[in-house]
Amino acid sequence: MKSFATRRAWLLGCLAALGCIGASAQTASQTPPAWPSKPVKFVNSWPAGGPSDILARAVGDVLQKQFGQPFIVDNKPGAAGNVGADLVAKSAPDGHTLAWGIDTTHTINPHIYKSLPFKDSDLKPLVVISSSGLLLGVHPSTGIKTAKDWLQAARERSMNFSSGGNGSPGHLWVNMANIGASTRLVHVPYRGNTPAVMAVLSGEVDGGTLATPGMLPHVKAGKITPLAVTSQKRSRLAPEVPTVGELGLKDLESEVLYIVMAPGNTPEPLMQTMAKAITDALARPEVQARINDLDMRYEGLTGSAAASRLKKLSDQYGRIIRATGMKVD
């Protein structure tokens, strides 16, 4: 009996030990890894000086002070965000290489490129930071003063309109206008929003529908004539400019989402850790001030809410792109 009792006690002890090991392993698998453990690279998929670059630097400054690790912004523009996105998609899923940019890689590019260097699932949304509309503006030499003047002129003759590149929001908008408002706009792509704005400023093109922050200083200086904004609400920084909806052109409403993406197979606990760190940084007064200065509406979406926001916009743009026949290759 004693031998049996001893063996029974030994077996129960082993089972208890195994249970502890299993529980410990489960707890360890659910514990977010230490982050960051080395310098973090923010790969900005658009040119330096643009809104996504400004946001990345503002958040990076906060996180660098908080964690004591460098947060480096590395600008990799090209192919409507595909160049930078591909670099991140092929990076280690350890949270030390993240993509900053706008929604085009997941809402426009899949519909206009025959093939992409990465699959949609190779990247997943970490944070949808903010949204903003575009500003429709023309060079004063066109003689156009109002959106009504522009609409009449753009229906009667061809007008060159710049964008931040093939597949950019401005490119999509040109196609939306040609289909939805029967205009005759000719798309002229540039390598980013800043050179596209400079083309309007110099009179190299007749106009453009471009990110509001880049247009506003020249609007305020009287060097670009503002006609409308594509957002549902008027700009906080230029409240005198009407929306396209107010002008009876609701089909021309458009917005840009500013987002952060991680490699697709990044562990969920790490995703949650990073999302909290970034949204906490975004909530800081100095970062909110930058968002307001860029005429953006803060969203701060993470997880399934961020994914749903992108999916909804992708479905909307997909319908528009199929209707316009817009293609890049």
C-alpha positions as CSV (number, residue, x, y, z in Angstrom):
1,M,0.0,0.0,0.0
2,K,2.8,2.3,0.9
3,S,4.4,1.6,-2.5
4,F,1.2,2.3,-4.3
5,A,0.6,5.5,-2.3
6,T,4.1,6.7,-3.1
7,R,3.7,6.0,-6.8
8,R,0.3,7.8,-6.8
9,A,1.8,10.8,-5.0
10,W,4.7,10.8,-7.5
11,L,2.3,10.7,-10.5
12,L,0.1,13.5,-9.1
13,G,3.2,15.6,-8.5
14,C,4.3,15.0,-12.1
15,L,0.9,16.0,-13.4
16,A,0.8,19.1,-11.3
17,A,4.3,20.0,-12.6
18,L,3.2,19.5,-16.2
19,G,0.2,21.7,-15.5
20,C,2.4,24.4,-14.2
21,I,4.7,24.2,-17.2
22,G,1.8,24.3,-19.6
23,A,0.3,27.3,-17.8
24,S,3.6,29.1,-17.8
25,A,4.1,28.4,-21.5
26,Q,0.6,29.7,-22.2
27,T,1.3,32.8,-20.1
28,A,4.6,33.4,-21.9
29,S,2.9,33.1,-25.3
30,Q,0.4,35.7,-24.3
31,T,3.0,38.1,-22.8
32,P,3.9,40.9,-25.3
33,P,7.6,40.8,-26.2
34,A,9.8,43.7,-25.0
35,W,9.5,46.5,-27.5
36,P,11.5,48.3,-28.7
37,S,14.8,46.4,-28.1
38,K,16.7,48.2,-30.8
39,P,16.3,51.2,-33.1
40,V,12.9,51.4,-34.9
41,K,12.7,52.4,-38.5
42,F,9.6,54.2,-39.8
43,V,9.6,53.7,-43.5
44,N,7.7,56.6,-45.0
45,S,6.3,55.6,-48.5
46,W,6.0,59.2,-49.7
47,P,8.6,62.1,-50.1
48,A,10.2,64.0,-47.3
49,G,8.3,67.0,-46.1
50,G,4.9,65.6,-46.8
51,P,2.1,65.0,-44.2
52,S,3.0,61.4,-43.5
53,D,6.7,62.4,-43.0
54,I,5.7,65.1,-40.6
55,L,3.4,62.7,-38.6
56,A,6.1,60.0,-38.5
57,R,8.7,62.5,-37.1
58,A,6.3,63.9,-34.5
59,V,5.4,60.5,-33.2
60,G,9.0,59.3,-33.4
61,D,10.2,62.2,-31.3
62,V,7.7,61.3,-28.5
63,L,8.5,57.5,-28.6
64,Q,12.3,58.1,-28.6
65,K,12.0,60.1,-25.4
66,Q,9.8,57.5,-23.9
67,F,11.7,54.4,-24.7
68,G,15.3,55.7,-25.1
69,Q,15.7,54.0,-28.5
70,P,16.2,55.9,-31.8
71,F,13.1,56.1,-34.1
72,I,14.4,56.8,-37.5
73,V,12.2,58.1,-40.5
74,D,13.5,56.6,-43.7
75,N,11.7,58.0,-46.8
76,K,11.2,55.5,-49.6
77,P,8.8,57.0,-52.1
78,G,7.7,55.5,-55.3
79,A,4.8,53.7,-57.1
80,A,2.1,55.3,-55.0
81,G,3.5,53.9,-51.8
82,N,4.4,50.4,-53.2
83,V,8.2,50.8,-52.8
84,G,8.1,51.6,-49.1
85,A,5.3,49.1,-48.4
86,D,7.2,46.3,-50.1
87,L,10.3,46.9,-48.0
88,V,8.3,46.6,-44.8
89,A,6.3,43.6,-46.1
90,K,9.6,41.8,-46.5
91,S,11.0,42.9,-43.1
92,A,11.2,40.8,-39.9
93,P,7.9,40.9,-38.0
94,D,9.5,42.1,-34.8
95,G,8.1,45.6,-34.7
96,H,11.3,47.4,-35.6
97,T,10.4,48.2,-39.2
98,L,7.0,49.9,-39.8
99,A,5.3,51.5,-42.8
100,W,4.0,55.1,-42.6
101,G,2.0,56.6,-45.4
102,I,-1.4,56.8,-46.9
103,D,-4.1,54.3,-47.7
104,T,-3.3,53.8,-51.4
105,T,-1.4,50.6,-51.0
106,H,-4.6,48.9,-49.8
107,T,-7.4,51.0,-51.3
108,I,-6.3,52.1,-54.8
109,N,-3.2,50.1,-55.9
110,P,-4.7,46.6,-55.8
111,H,-7.4,47.8,-58.2
112,I,-5.1,49.6,-60.8
113,Y,-1.9,47.5,-60.9
114,K,-1.9,44.1,-62.7
115,S,0.5,42.8,-60.1
116,L,2.0,44.1,-56.8
117,P,5.3,43.0,-55.2
118,F,3.4,42.0,-52.1
119,K,0.1,40.5,-51.1
120,D,-2.6,42.4,-49.2
121,S,-2.0,40.0,-46.3
122,D,1.7,40.8,-46.2
123,L,0.9,44.0,-44.4
124,K,-1.7,44.7,-41.7
125,P,-3.0,48.0,-40.3
126,L,-1.5,49.0,-37.0
127,V,-3.1,52.5,-36.7
128,V,-5.4,54.6,-38.9
129,I,-4.1,57.9,-37.6
130,S,-6.2,60.5,-39.4
131,S,-8.1,61.5,-42.5
132,S,-8.3,64.6,-44.7
133,G,-9.8,65.8,-47.9
134,L,-8.0,67.2,-50.9
135,L,-8.1,70.9,-52.1
136,L,-9.1,71.7,-55.7
137,G,-7.1,74.7,-56.8
138,V,-5.9,76.4,-60.0
139,H,-3.2,78.8,-61.1
140,P,-4.5,82.4,-61.3
141,S,-3.5,82.7,-65.0
142,T,-6.4,80.4,-65.8
143,G,-8.8,83.3,-65.0
144,I,-10.9,80.8,-63.0
145,K,-12.4,82.3,-59.8
146,T,-15.0,79.8,-58.7
147,A,-15.8,76.1,-58.9
148,K,-18.7,77.0,-61.3
149,D,-16.2,78.7,-63.6
150,W,-13.9,75.8,-63.4
151,L,-16.6,73.2,-64.1
152,Q,-17.6,75.1,-67.3
153,A,-14.0,75.6,-68.5
154,A,-13.1,71.9,-67.7
155,R,-16.0,70.7,-69.7
156,E,-15.2,72.9,-72.7
157,R,-11.5,72.3,-73.0
158,S,-8.7,70.1,-71.7
159,M,-7.0,71.1,-68.5
160,N,-3.8,69.7,-67.2
161,F,-4.1,68.6,-63.5
162,S,-1.2,67.5,-61.4
163,S,-1.2,64.7,-58.8
164,G,1.3,63.1,-56.4
165,G,1.9,60.2,-58.8
166,N,0.1,57.4,-60.6
167,G,-2.3,55.7,-58.2
168,S,-2.3,58.7,-55.8
169,P,-5.5,60.2,-54.5
170,G,-5.2,63.1,-56.9
171,H,-4.9,60.7,-59.8
172,L,-8.1,58.9,-58.7
173,W,-9.9,62.2,-58.3
174,V,-9.1,63.3,-61.9
175,N,-10.8,60.1,-63.1
176,M,-13.7,60.7,-60.7
177,A,-14.2,64.2,-62.1
178,N,-14.0,63.1,-65.7
179,I,-16.7,60.4,-65.2
180,G,-18.8,62.1,-62.5
181,A,-18.7,65.7,-63.8
182,S,-18.0,65.2,-67.5
183,T,-14.7,67.2,-67.3
184,R,-11.8,66.9,-69.7
185,L,-8.9,66.8,-67.1
186,V,-5.6,65.4,-68.3
187,H,-3.7,63.7,-65.5
188,V,0.0,64.8,-65.0
189,P,1.8,62.7,-62.4
190,Y,4.6,64.0,-60.2
191,R,6.8,62.2,-57.5
192,G,4.8,63.3,-54.5
193,N,2.4,66.0,-53.3
194,T,5.0,68.7,-52.9
195,P,6.3,68.7,-56.6
196,A,2.7,68.4,-57.7
197,V,1.8,71.6,-55.7
198,M,4.9,73.3,-57.1
199,A,3.7,72.5,-60.7
200,V,0.4,74.4,-59.9
201,L,2.3,77.2,-58.3
202,S,4.5,77.8,-61.3
203,G,1.7,77.5,-63.8
204,E,3.3,74.3,-65.3
205,V,-0.2,72.8,-65.0
206,D,-3.6,74.5,-64.8
207,G,-4.4,73.0,-61.4
208,G,-4.5,70.1,-59.1
209,T,-6.6,68.4,-56.4
210,L,-4.0,67.8,-53.8
211,A,-3.4,67.3,-50.1
212,T,-4.7,70.4,-48.3
213,P,-1.6,71.1,-46.1
214,G,0.7,71.6,-49.1
215,M,-1.8,73.9,-51.0
216,L,-2.9,76.2,-48.1
217,P,0.2,78.4,-47.7
218,H,0.0,79.3,-51.4
219,V,-3.7,79.8,-51.2
220,K,-3.2,82.2,-48.3
221,A,-0.5,84.0,-50.3
222,G,-2.9,84.4,-53.3
223,K,-0.7,82.3,-55.6
224,I,-3.2,79.5,-56.0
225,T,-7.0,80.0,-56.4
226,P,-8.9,77.7,-54.1
227,L,-12.2,76.3,-55.6
228,A,-13.4,73.5,-53.3
229,V,-12.4,70.8,-50.8
230,T,-13.3,67.1,-51.3
231,S,-14.0,66.4,-47.7
232,Q,-17.6,66.2,-46.3
233,K,-16.9,69.2,-44.1
234,R,-15.2,72.5,-44.8
235,S,-11.5,72.9,-43.9
236,R,-10.8,74.3,-40.4
237,L,-7.9,76.2,-41.9
238,A,-9.8,77.6,-44.9
239,P,-13.4,77.7,-43.9
240,E,-14.3,80.1,-46.7
241,V,-13.7,77.3,-49.3
242,P,-16.9,75.3,-50.1
243,T,-17.0,71.5,-50.2
244,V,-17.7,69.7,-53.5
245,G,-20.9,68.4,-51.9
246,E,-22.1,72.0,-51.4
247,L,-21.5,72.6,-55.0
248,G,-23.8,69.7,-56.1
249,L,-20.8,67.5,-56.8
250,K,-21.2,64.9,-54.0
251,D,-19.9,62.1,-56.2
252,L,-16.5,63.9,-56.1
253,E,-16.1,63.6,-52.4
254,S,-12.8,62.0,-51.5
255,E,-10.5,61.5,-48.5
256,V,-7.0,60.3,-47.6
257,L,-6.3,58.1,-44.7
258,Y,-2.9,58.4,-43.0
259,I,-1.9,55.0,-41.7
260,V,0.8,52.9,-40.0
261,M,1.3,49.3,-41.2
262,A,3.3,46.3,-39.8
263,P,4.5,43.1,-41.5
264,G,1.6,40.7,-42.0
265,N,2.8,38.0,-39.6
266,T,3.6,40.3,-36.7
267,P,2.3,38.6,-33.5
268,E,-0.9,40.0,-32.2
269,P,0.4,40.8,-28.6
270,L,3.2,42.9,-30.2
271,M,0.6,44.6,-32.5
272,Q,-1.3,45.6,-29.4
273,T,1.8,46.9,-27.6
274,M,2.8,49.0,-30.6
275,A,-0.7,50.3,-31.3
276,K,-1.0,51.5,-27.7
277,A,2.4,53.2,-27.7
278,I,1.6,55.0,-31.0
279,T,-1.9,56.1,-30.1
280,D,-0.7,57.3,-26.7
281,A,1.9,59.4,-28.6
282,L,-0.7,60.6,-31.0
283,A,-2.8,61.8,-28.1
284,R,-0.1,64.1,-26.8
285,P,-1.0,67.8,-27.1
286,E,2.0,68.6,-29.3
287,V,1.2,65.8,-31.8
288,Q,-2.5,66.7,-31.8
289,A,-1.4,70.3,-32.7
290,R,0.6,69.0,-35.7
291,I,-2.5,67.0,-36.8
292,N,-4.6,70.1,-36.6
293,D,-1.9,72.2,-38.4
294,L,-2.1,69.6,-41.2
295,D,-5.9,70.1,-41.4
296,M,-6.6,66.5,-40.6
297,R,-9.4,64.8,-38.6
298,Y,-7.9,62.5,-35.9
299,E,-9.2,58.9,-36.0
300,G,-6.8,56.8,-33.9
301,L,-8.3,53.4,-35.1
302,T,-6.5,50.2,-34.3
303,G,-7.2,46.4,-34.7
304,S,-10.3,45.3,-36.5
305,A,-11.7,48.9,-36.6
306,A,-8.6,50.0,-38.6
307,A,-8.9,47.0,-40.9
308,S,-12.7,47.7,-41.5
309,R,-12.0,51.4,-42.2
310,L,-9.5,50.4,-45.0
311,K,-11.8,47.7,-46.4
312,K,-14.7,50.1,-46.7
313,L,-12.6,52.7,-48.5
314,S,-11.1,50.0,-50.8
315,D,-14.5,48.7,-51.8
316,Q,-15.7,52.3,-52.5
317,Y,-12.6,53.1,-54.6
318,G,-12.8,49.7,-56.4
319,R,-16.2,50.6,-57.7
320,I,-15.0,54.0,-58.9
321,I,-11.9,52.5,-60.6
322,R,-13.9,49.9,-62.4
323,A,-16.3,52.5,-63.6
324,T,-13.4,54.8,-64.9
325,G,-11.2,52.1,-66.3
326,M,-8.2,53.7,-64.4
327,K,-5.0,51.6,-64.8
328,V,-1.3,52.0,-64.3
329,D,0.2,49.0,-65.9
